[in-house]
Amino acid sequence: MQKVLIVGYGYWGPNLVRNFGQIAGCQIAGVVDSNSARIKAVRQQYSQIPAFEGLQEAISKTGASAAVLAIPERLHFEMAKTCMEAGLDVLVEKPLALTLKDARALQTIATAKKLVLMVDHTYLYSPSVEKLDSLISSGQLGTLQFYDSTRINLGLFREDTSVLWDLAVHDVAILCYLKKQKPREVLAVGHSTLPSQAESSAHVSMRFDDGFQAHVSVSWTSPLKRRQIIVGGTSKMVLYDDLENTEKLRIYDTGVSERPDEIMNRMRVDYRVGDIWIPKIALGEPLSAMARDFIACCTERKVPRSDGQLACDVVETIEAAENSMRNQSRWVRLENR
C-alpha cells in the first residue's frame, strides 16, 4: 500500500486528492498546506484524511511512502529535496525546478537513494499524445520535419515566472517525449505586456540534431484560447487540437516535393493533397493516468514516462529559452548528454 501525502491544496490539490483517492493500492496519508483556510476545507470535506500545516510534521506522523507536490514553482526544489531526503518517492507539479542546477540536484538525490522522481507533465498521458507517439513510432508520418504549436489564451499572470515556464513547458515536454531527445539549440523572443511583470508572450524556436525544427508560440494576452499543434512528416501531417471534444487529431495525407523543370532550368514544387483521416481516440483523464503511473512505479520500482531525466531536459530547454530572451534573442546551445 502506497501512503501518499498531497502537499498543496490550492488550484490543483483537490483534483489530486480525488484522483489518488480512487487508485487501488493507494492511501492518502495526509494533506499539507500552510494556509489555515485550506486546511479547514480539507477537514470539512475529508474528515478521514489528516491535515497538516507543516511538511515535516506530516512526514513524521503519517509514515508516508510518497509525496505529491502541488505548490508554487519557487518551492519545488526545497520541498522535493526535503521529501526525498526523508526517503519518500516524489511527484512534482511541472516544472521540476526553476534552474537546471536544482533539477539535476534532485535527480542526483533520486538516483543515489533509488527513489522514484516524476514530474506532472500531464500531456504525456493524454490519449491524443499517446496516439501521436504511436503514429510517429510506426513510421506512418514518414520522416519528421517540423512541429508548430500555438498555446494562447487570456490567462492568469504568474508573478514569479514568465509564460515560458507556464505554457511553453508543455510543448517542450511533448517534444522531448515524441523525439526521445532534447533540442540541440534554442532561440526565444519575448514580450511583457505589463512592465512590472515577466514576459507574457513568447515565440520559441528549437533545432534538433537530425534537422527537425519546432516553433512554439505562447501567450497570456490573447483574446482567443487556442491549443493547436501541427506535426509535419514527409508522408503525412497531423493537426492536434486539444480544445476539440471528439476530433482532437486529424491526419492529412498532404505534402510537398520538388522535381526538376528542365525547360525552365529550375526546381518546381509539387503539392499532394489527399484524404483526411480522423482516428478514434480512447477516452480517459490524463491526470488519472498520470497518477496511476506514479503509484505503479512506486510499487513496482519502475521508471515513469515523465521521469527525472526528461524533466531535467525540459528545465534545461526552458532555461536556455529564458537566456536567449535576455541575450538579444540569440541561439543558445544545450549541453551534450
HUHUHU-V618790 format. One record per residue. SS is DSSP state (H for helix, E for strand, C for the rest). OMEGA is omega as a letter, one per 20 degrees, with the letter a starting at -180 (* if undefined). D_CENTER is the distance of its C-alpha to the mean C-alpha in Angstrom with 2 decimals. Layout:
SS/OMEGA/D_CENTER, SS/OMEGA/D_CENTER
//
This chain:
C/r/27.57, E/r/24.34, E/a/25.01, E/r/21.85, E/r/21.72, E/a/19.49, E/a/19.30, C/a/18.93, C/r/20.30, C/a/19.29, C/a/17.12, C/a/14.76, H/r/17.33, H/r/19.65, H/r/17.09, H/r/16.32, H/a/20.10, H/a/20.73, H/a/18.40, H/r/19.31, C/a/22.87, C/a/23.10, C/r/22.28, C/a/25.38, C/r/25.81, E/r/23.85, E/r/25.61, E/a/24.27, E/a/26.32, E/r/25.81, E/a/23.87, E/r/23.77, C/a/23.77, C/r/26.00, C/a/26.78, H/r/30.00, H/r/29.65, H/r/26.41, H/r/28.13, H/r/31.02, H/r/28.86, H/a/27.50, H/r/31.09, H/a/32.34, H/a/29.85, C/a/29.49, C/a/32.78, C/a/32.20, C/r/29.09, C/a/30.00, E/a/28.53, E/r/28.53, C/r/28.20, C/a/27.77, H/a/25.33, H/r/28.10, H/a/30.39, H/r/27.92, H/a/27.32, H/a/31.08, H/a/32.23, H/a/29.91, C/a/29.68, C/r/25.95, C/a/24.36, E/r/20.67, E/r/18.77, E/a/15.71, E/r/14.90, C/a/14.05, C/r/15.64, C/a/15.58, H/a/13.58, H/a/17.01, H/a/17.85, H/a/15.00, H/a/17.01, H/a/20.37, H/r/19.63, H/r/17.55, H/r/20.43, H/a/22.98, H/a/21.66, H/r/21.47, H/r/24.87, C/r/26.18, C/a/25.09, C/r/22.24, E/a/19.19, E/r/16.11, E/a/12.81, E/r/11.10, E/a/9.05, C/i/6.28, C/a/7.39, C/r/9.83, C/a/12.54, C/r/13.79, C/r/15.73, H/r/15.62, H/a/18.87, H/r/17.58, H/r/14.51, H/r/17.07, H/r/19.53, H/r/17.44, H/r/16.86, H/r/20.62, H/a/21.56, H/r/19.61, H/a/21.34, H/a/24.69, H/a/24.70, C/r/23.20, C/r/20.62, C/r/17.39, E/a/14.45, E/r/11.09, E/a/7.83, E/r/6.63, C/a/3.22, H/a/5.89, H/r/5.97, H/r/6.91, H/r/9.72, C/r/10.86, H/r/14.41, H/r/14.17, H/r/11.50, H/r/13.61, H/r/16.65, H/r/15.49, H/r/14.93, H/r/18.39, H/a/19.98, H/a/18.94, H/r/20.00, C/r/23.22, C/a/24.15, C/r/24.71, C/a/23.16, C/r/25.16, C/a/24.04, E/a/20.78, E/a/21.66, E/r/19.12, E/r/15.87, E/a/16.28, E/r/13.88, E/a/15.04, E/a/12.88, E/r/15.68, E/r/17.48, E/a/20.02, C/a/17.62, C/r/17.88, C/r/18.53, C/a/17.08, C/a/19.92, C/a/18.30, C/r/15.60, C/r/15.43, H/r/13.53, H/a/11.52, H/a/9.80, H/a/9.43, H/a/8.75, H/r/8.59, H/r/5.55, H/a/3.90, H/r/6.83, H/r/6.97, H/r/4.45, H/a/6.55, H/r/9.47, H/r/9.52, H/a/9.48, H/a/12.05, H/a/14.10, C/r/14.11, C/r/14.46, C/r/13.33, C/r/15.12, C/a/18.69, E/a/18.95, E/r/17.40, E/a/19.26, E/r/18.37, E/a/20.67, E/r/20.12, E/r/22.32, C/r/22.94, C/r/24.73, C/a/25.99, C/a/27.64, C/a/26.85, C/r/23.08, C/a/20.35, C/a/19.28, C/r/18.52, E/a/18.04, E/r/17.14, E/a/17.37, E/r/15.67, E/a/17.23, E/r/16.27, E/r/18.79, C/a/18.52, C/a/21.47, C/r/22.64, C/r/22.98, C/a/19.93, E/r/18.68, E/r/15.73, E/a/16.15, E/r/13.77, E/a/15.43, E/a/14.03, E/r/16.40, C/a/17.32, E/r/20.91, E/r/21.23, E/r/23.77, E/r/21.82, E/r/18.50, E/r/16.92, E/a/13.80, E/r/15.20, E/r/14.37, E/r/17.34, E/a/17.39, E/r/20.88, E/a/22.85, C/a/26.55, C/a/27.36, C/r/25.16, E/a/22.48, E/r/19.86, E/r/18.92, E/r/15.92, E/a/16.52, C/r/14.24, C/r/17.02, C/a/19.58, C/a/20.76, C/a/22.27, C/a/21.97, C/r/18.29, E/r/19.02, E/a/22.13, E/a/23.30, E/r/25.87, E/a/28.60, E/r/28.83, E/r/29.22, E/r/31.46, E/r/33.75, E/r/36.62, E/a/40.24, E/r/43.23, E/a/45.72, C/a/48.95, C/a/50.97, C/r/48.80, C/r/47.95, E/r/44.20, E/r/41.01, E/a/40.39, E/r/37.06, E/r/37.01, E/r/34.65, E/r/33.78, E/a/32.92, E/a/32.81, E/r/31.59, E/a/28.44, E/r/26.97, C/a/24.87, C/r/23.67, C/a/23.62, C/r/20.20, C/r/20.34, C/r/19.74, C/r/17.46, C/a/15.17, H/a/11.61, H/r/11.76, H/r/15.06, H/r/14.07, H/r/11.41, H/r/14.24, H/r/16.77, H/r/15.04, H/a/14.96, H/r/18.61, H/r/19.64, H/r/18.38, H/a/20.17, H/a/23.24, H/a/23.49, C/r/22.10, C/r/19.69, C/a/16.63, C/r/13.44, C/a/11.21, C/a/8.28, E/a/11.05, H/a/12.07, H/r/12.87, H/r/9.61, H/r/8.25, H/r/11.45, H/r/11.07, H/r/8.00, H/r/10.21, H/a/13.19, H/r/12.13, H/r/11.38, H/r/14.53, H/r/16.44, H/r/15.66, H/r/16.95, H/r/19.92, H/r/20.63, H/a/20.86, C/a/23.29, C/r/25.25, C/r/26.57, C/r/23.53, C/r/24.51, C/r/22.63, E/a/21.11, E/r/21.10, C/a/18.69, C/r/20.44, C/r/21.60, C/*/20.44
//
